[in-house]
Amino acid sequence: MGRRNAAPADEIRATAAAVTGAMSSIFPAFLTGAIGVQLGRDLGLGEGALGLAIGCYFAAGALGSAILGRAADRLGGGRALRVGLSFTVMTMLVIAALVSSALTLTLALIGAGIGNAMNQPAANLIIAERLAPTRMGFAVAVKQSGMPLATLIGGLMVPTVAETIGWRWAYLFGAAFAVGAAALAPGRATTTSSVIPADELAGNDDPSGPSPSSGQPDLPLRVLVQYGAVGTFAAAAAVSLAGFLVVGAEDAGIDARWAGLLLTAGSAAGITSRLVHGRLADLGRIKPIKRASTLMLLGSVGFLVLSFHQPITYVLGPVLAFAAGWSWPGLINLSVIRNNPSAPAAATGVAQTGVFVGSGTGPVIGGQIIERAGFTPFWITGAVMLMIAGSGAALLSWQLGRRTTAALRSPA
């Protein structure tokens, strides 16, 4: 069966649905972090309680990602996204109207984490169902740029909403945005996935996707777990970078206003890098997983620069750390999607579990290192995590190449 030839308008809508859906589902966690001061003042939350609440959001995502990824494959991308976003909308409305303590905030964020566990693989599935292979890499990169964009929007909510009309209104605006994302979600695809099988097969220009199977991922579970392990180490480093860069820069002697601009510049570099490498992945010159490995190893150099903990190193290090060390998520997802054309949502659900684990545990571990030993060991630890992730991605690239070679040699 040939791949579907979607009209440009359909592809634009599918990409918009995936991007806004992914942004909406991660917004509750990043907004909560951004308005932590206001929440602490009104609800009596300390840093520990706030960190625990956000950690529970990621823990719920980690526990539900594999199961809900399979559910997304059965429902179809559009329907699964609407189901997941219903959790997102409901939890943000609950926070806006009813939350009055650390416990109720934590319970609400657990619900938001469950929604995110459905929304991320659903958004990946929409891209796999609706986009041509030659544009899929860029679409996944745009979708994965939602995390730094959500961080940026969450920061803007502080002076514009939380400090003017109240922090509860920020969650109401987030709920309204999620409703709009759900409205963009397409109906069920009536044709086969456009995914090119065996992404790691050099020179494969067959534009047809396989017929739908039983919904089981094409790669063995142990390989998907390896993707998850790579994501765990890489996400732990990257999310810690975003969380502690400003604090570290201030500790090194940089004025708070300039420290904030360093985070803005780094985030912009990370978004730009994701888009550029997503487009390059569409050209097919370097395997996405191999490109991700190279970027992770380069990103570790940025962390090592930061480990000198001097004002000049906080000027030089963040751009490389963000542009390389946090530009890999779209490439990892693209590799998983293309190597699992029979069940892309289920496969990315398993791999995404590791990203959730790393995102939740990285800042917790990093905070303990900073408190006990300082910023230099913290940045060195981040560099080591990215080196481990990059090495794991290189190993995956080699293993996938061997699988492809073996498949080509086997009799038809």
C-alpha positions in Angstrom: 0.0 0.0 0.0 1.4 3.4 -0.9 1.8 6.2 1.5 -0.9 8.8 1.8 -0.6 12.0 -0.2 -2.0 14.6 2.2 -2.9 18.1 1.0 -0.6 20.8 2.2 -3.4 22.3 4.3 -3.9 18.9 6.0 -0.3 18.6 6.8 -0.2 22.1 8.2 -3.2 21.4 10.4 -1.7 18.1 11.6 1.6 19.8 12.5 -0.3 22.6 14.3 -2.3 20.0 16.2 0.8 18.1 17.3 2.7 21.2 18.3 -0.1 22.9 20.2 -1.2 19.6 21.8 2.3 18.8 23.0 2.8 22.4 24.3 -0.6 22.3 26.2 0.2 19.1 27.9 3.5 20.1 29.3 2.4 23.7 30.2 0.9 22.8 33.6 4.3 21.7 34.9 6.4 24.6 33.5 3.8 27.1 34.5 3.8 25.8 38.1 7.5 26.2 38.2 7.4 29.7 36.8 4.8 31.0 39.3 6.3 29.1 42.2 6.8 32.3 44.2 3.1 33.2 43.9 2.0 29.7 44.7 4.3 29.6 47.7 2.8 32.9 49.0 -0.8 31.9 48.6 -0.7 28.2 49.3 2.2 28.1 51.8 4.3 25.9 49.5 8.1 25.6 50.1 10.6 24.7 47.5 10.5 21.1 48.5 6.8 20.8 48.2 6.8 22.6 44.9 9.5 20.3 43.5 7.7 17.2 44.7 4.5 18.3 43.0 6.3 18.9 39.7 8.2 15.6 40.1 4.9 13.8 40.6 3.7 15.2 37.2 6.7 13.6 35.5 6.4 10.4 37.5 2.8 10.0 36.4 4.0 10.4 32.8 6.7 7.8 33.2 4.3 5.3 34.7 1.6 5.8 32.0 3.6 6.5 28.9 4.0 2.9 27.6 0.4 1.9 28.3 -1.1 5.0 26.9 1.1 4.9 23.9 -0.5 1.6 22.9 -3.9 3.1 23.6 -3.1 6.0 21.2 -2.3 3.5 18.4 -5.6 1.9 18.9 -7.6 5.1 19.1 -5.7 7.0 16.3 -3.7 10.1 16.7 -6.5 12.7 16.6 -8.8 10.9 19.0 -6.0 10.1 21.4 -4.9 13.7 21.5 -8.4 14.9 22.3 -8.7 12.3 25.1 -5.3 13.3 26.6 -6.1 17.0 26.3 -9.4 16.5 28.1 -7.2 15.5 31.1 -5.1 18.6 30.6 -8.0 21.0 30.4 -9.7 19.4 33.4 -6.6 19.5 35.6 -5.9 23.2 34.8 -9.5 24.1 35.6 -9.2 22.2 38.9 -6.1 24.1 39.8 -7.6 27.4 38.8 -10.8 26.9 40.8 -10.2 24.4 43.6 -6.5 24.0 44.6 -5.8 25.2 48.1 -2.9 23.2 49.3 0.3 21.3 48.3 -1.7 18.0 48.3 -4.4 19.2 46.0 -1.9 20.8 43.7 0.1 17.5 43.5 -3.0 15.5 42.8 -4.0 17.8 40.0 -0.5 17.7 38.5 -0.6 13.9 38.6 -3.7 14.1 36.4 -1.9 16.5 34.0 1.0 14.1 33.9 -1.4 11.3 32.8 -2.7 13.5 30.1 0.9 14.3 28.9 1.6 10.5 28.8 -1.2 10.2 26.2 -0.6 13.5 24.4 3.1 13.0 23.5 2.8 9.7 21.6 -0.6 10.8 20.2 1.1 13.9 18.7 3.9 11.7 17.3 1.3 9.4 15.8 -0.5 12.3 14.1 2.8 13.3 12.4 3.4 9.7 11.4 -0.1 9.3 10.0 -0.4 12.6 8.2 3.0 13.9 7.0 5.1 12.8 4.0 8.4 11.3 5.0 10.4 14.1 3.5 8.8 16.6 5.9 8.5 14.5 9.0 11.8 15.4 10.6 11.1 19.1 10.6 7.5 18.5 11.9 8.8 16.5 14.8 11.4 19.2 15.5 8.7 21.8 15.6 6.7 19.7 17.9 9.6 19.1 20.2 10.3 22.8 20.4 7.1 23.0 22.4 9.0 22.4 25.7 11.3 25.5 25.5 8.3 27.5 24.2 6.2 26.4 27.1 9.0 27.5 29.4 9.1 30.9 27.7 5.4 31.4 27.9 5.3 30.3 31.5 7.9 32.9 32.3 5.9 35.6 30.5 2.8 34.6 32.5 4.5 35.8 35.7 4.5 39.6 35.0 1.6 39.7 32.7 -0.9 37.5 34.5 0.2 36.1 37.9 1.4 39.5 39.3 -1.6 41.4 37.8 -4.9 39.5 37.9 -3.7 36.5 39.8 -2.0 33.1 39.2 -5.3 31.2 38.9 -6.0 33.1 35.7 -2.8 31.7 34.2 -4.1 28.2 34.4 -7.4 29.3 32.9 -5.6 30.7 29.9 -3.7 27.5 29.6 -6.9 25.5 29.7 -8.3 27.7 26.9 -5.2 27.1 24.8 -5.6 23.3 25.3 -9.2 23.5 24.1 -8.0 25.2 21.0 -5.4 22.5 20.5 -8.1 19.8 20.8 -10.2 21.5 18.2 -7.3 21.2 15.7 -6.9 17.5 16.2 -7.7 15.6 13.0 -10.1 12.7 12.6 -8.9 9.1 12.2 -6.5 8.5 9.3 -8.1 6.3 6.7 -4.8 5.3 5.0 -1.6 3.7 6.1 1.2 5.5 7.8 3.6 7.5 5.7 6.5 6.3 7.8 9.5 5.0 5.9 10.5 1.7 7.5 14.0 1.1 8.6 15.1 4.7 9.1 18.6 3.5 9.6 18.8 1.9 6.2 21.1 4.1 4.1 19.9 4.7 0.6 16.3 3.5 1.3 14.2 5.5 -1.0 11.1 3.3 -1.0 8.2 5.8 -0.3 5.7 3.2 0.8 4.9 2.3 4.3 3.9 -1.2 5.5 0.4 -2.4 6.1 -0.9 -2.0 9.6 0.1 -4.8 11.9 -1.1 -6.0 15.3 -0.1 -2.7 16.7 3.1 -4.1 18.2 6.3 -2.0 17.7 8.7 -3.3 15.1 11.8 -3.1 17.2 12.3 -5.4 20.2 11.4 -4.1 23.6 15.0 -4.2 24.7 16.0 -1.8 21.9 13.1 0.6 22.8 14.3 0.4 26.5 17.7 1.5 25.2 16.2 4.5 23.6 14.5 5.3 26.9 17.8 4.9 28.8 19.5 7.4 26.4 16.6 9.8 27.0 16.9 9.4 30.7 20.5 10.6 30.9 20.1 13.3 28.2 16.9 14.7 29.7 18.3 14.7 33.2 21.2 16.9 32.0 19.1 19.2 29.8 16.2 19.9 32.2 18.7 20.6 34.9 20.5 23.1 32.6 17.2 25.0 32.1 16.4 24.8 35.8 19.7 26.0 37.3 21.4 28.1 34.7 20.1 31.4 36.0 20.8 30.5 39.6 24.3 29.4 38.7 25.0 32.6 36.7 23.9 34.8 39.6 26.1 32.7 42.0 29.1 33.4 39.7 28.5 37.1 39.9 26.3 38.0 37.0 23.4 40.4 37.6 20.0 38.7 37.7 18.7 40.6 34.7 21.6 39.5 32.5 21.3 35.9 33.9 17.7 35.8 32.7 18.8 36.9 29.3 21.4 34.1 29.2 18.6 31.6 29.6 16.5 33.4 26.9 19.5 33.3 24.5 20.2 29.7 25.3 16.6 28.6 24.8 16.4 30.5 21.5 19.6 28.7 20.4 18.1 25.3 21.4 14.9 25.9 19.5 16.8 27.1 16.4 19.0 24.0 16.6 16.1 21.6 16.9 14.5 23.1 13.7 17.7 23.1 11.7 18.6 19.5 12.6 15.0 18.4 12.0 15.2 19.8 8.5 18.6 18.2 7.9 17.2 14.9 9.0 14.6 15.1 6.3 17.5 15.3 3.8 18.7 11.9 5.0 22.4 12.5 4.9 23.0 11.4 8.5 20.9 9.0 10.5 18.8 10.8 13.1 20.1 8.7 16.0 23.7 9.2 14.9 23.1 13.0 14.6 21.6 12.9 18.1 24.7 11.1 19.5 27.0 13.8 18.0 24.9 16.6 19.5 24.8 15.1 22.9 28.6 14.7 23.0 29.0 18.3 21.7 26.6 19.5 24.4 28.7 17.9 27.1 31.5 20.4 26.1 29.2 23.3 26.9 28.5 21.8 30.3 32.3 21.5 30.9 32.7 25.2 30.0 30.1 26.1 32.6 31.9 24.0 35.2 34.6 26.6 35.5 31.9 28.7 37.1 33.1 32.1 36.0 31.1 35.0 34.5 32.7 34.6 31.1 32.0 30.8 31.1 28.3 31.6 31.6 28.4 33.8 28.6 30.2 31.2 26.4 28.8 27.9 27.6 25.0 28.2 27.5 24.6 28.6 23.7 26.6 25.4 23.0 25.0 23.5 25.9 21.5 24.4 24.7 22.1 24.2 20.9 23.7 20.8 21.1 22.8 19.4 24.6 19.0 20.0 24.3 18.4 19.7 20.5 18.2 15.9 20.4 14.5 15.1 21.4 13.1 15.5 17.9 15.9 13.3 16.4 15.3 10.6 19.0 11.5 10.6 18.4 12.1 10.6 14.6 14.4 7.6 14.8 11.8 5.7 16.9 8.9 6.6 14.7 10.7 5.6 11.5 11.9 2.3 12.9 8.5 1.4 14.2 6.0 2.1 11.3 3.5 -0.5 12.6 3.0 1.2 16.0 4.8 4.6 16.3 2.8 5.8 19.3 3.3 2.6 21.3 7.1 2.7 20.5 7.5 6.4 21.4 5.5 5.7 24.5 8.1 3.3 25.7 11.0 5.5 24.7 9.4 8.6 26.2 9.2 6.9 29.6 13.0 7.4 29.9 12.6 11.1 29.1 10.0 11.5 31.8 12.2 9.8 34.3 15.2 11.9 33.5 13.1 15.1 33.5 11.7 14.4 36.9 14.9 13.1 38.6 17.5 15.3 37.0 16.6 18.5 38.8 16.1 16.7 42.1 19.6 15.1 41.9 21.1 18.4 40.6 19.7 20.4 43.4 21.2 18.0 46.0 24.6 18.2 44.3 24.5 22.0 44.3 23.5 22.2 47.9 26.2 19.7 49.1 29.1 20.4 46.7 28.5 23.5 44.6 28.0 24.3 40.9 31.2 22.9 39.5 30.5 19.3 40.4 26.9 19.9 39.2 28.0 20.9 35.7 30.5 18.2 35.5 27.8 15.7 36.4 25.6 17.0 33.6 28.5 16.7 31.1 29.0 13.0 32.2 25.3 12.3 31.8 25.4 13.7 28.2 28.5 11.7 27.4 26.7 8.5 28.6 23.7 9.4 26.6 25.7 10.2 23.5 27.6 6.9 23.8 24.4 5.0 24.2 22.9 6.7 21.1 26.1 5.7 19.1 25.6 2.1 20.3 22.0 2.2 19.2 23.1 3.5 15.8 25.5 0.6 15.4 22.9 -2.0 16.5 20.3 -0.7 14.1 22.8 -0.7 11.3 23.5 -4.4 12.0 19.8 -5.2 12.1 19.4 -3.6 8.7 22.4 -5.4 7.2 21.1 -8.7 8.5 17.6 -8.0 7.1 19.1 -7.3 3.6 21.1 -10.5 3.7 18.2 -12.7 4.7 16.4 -14.5 1.8 13.2 -12.9 0.6 
